[in-house]
Amino acid sequence: MPADPMHPGPRQGGPQMGDMMGAGLQFAVVIIVFLFAGMWADRKLGTAPWLMIAGVFIGLTTGFWSMYTRLVLRPRDEARDKDERTK
């Protein structure tokens, strides 16, 4: 019986759609959290807008690294581990 083209089954060797959506959401949340942390610190210390800007850049860096590890490094390591187990 041929495979159903509308439901091809699980994809092998890459991030699933849920992983990608979760990584995107996490990326946005991390940036927003650091943005508000920088705004809060600016109000407390009177350094506006410098800590907010620093918070955004820290959030971008942290969010990007998290997304990269989740979507690139983790699937690559899992594929390598799977190849080693099959040898």
N, C-alpha and C positions, 0 to 999 in steps of 0.2 A: 504494500500500500504506500503510495507516494506521500511525502511529508506535506503538511498543510502550509502553503506559503504565507498565510495570514498569521500563523502561530508557529514560527520556526523553532521554538524551544529556547533553552538557555544558550547564551552566547559564550563561547570559550575564549579565554585568553585576553580579556579586557574588562574595563569597568562596566558594570551594569548601569542602566538608566537611573536607578535609585541612588547609586553611589554618586553619580554626576550631579543629580539634583541636591543631594545632601551636602556635597562639597560646595556647591554654589551658595546654598543657604548658609552654611557655616562660614564661608568667605564673607558674605554680607554682614552676618551677625558679629563677627570678630571686628570688622571695621567700625561698625556702629558702636560697639562696646568701648573700643579704644577712643573713638571720637568723643563720646560722652565723658569718659574718664579724663581726657584732656581738657574738655570744657569745664568740668568740675574743678580740676586742679588750677586752671586759669582763674576761675572765680576766687578760689581760696588764696592764691598767691599773687593775684593781680598781674599776671604775665600775658594777658590776652594779646594775640591769638596763638602764641608760640607753642604752648603745650598741646593745644588742640591740633595744630598742624603736625607736631611730633606724634601725637596719638594716632592720627590718620595714617601716617607713614609706617608706624609700628604695626598698626592693624593690617595695612596692605601687605607688609612683609610677612607677618605671622599668618595671615589668611592665605597668601599665595603659597607659602611653604607647606601649610596643612593640605591645601588642595593638590599640590604637586605630589606629596607623599601618598595621598589617598588615591589619586588617579593614575600616577605613573610608577612610582617606586614599589608600592605594595603589589599591584598586579604583576610587575616584572619579577619580583621576588617569589611570588606564588607560582608563576610559570616556571621559574628556575628550579624551585623545590619540587614541583610536579615532575619535571624532566629528570631530576636526580633520583626520584623515587622509582621511575619507570626503568631505569638502567639496571 
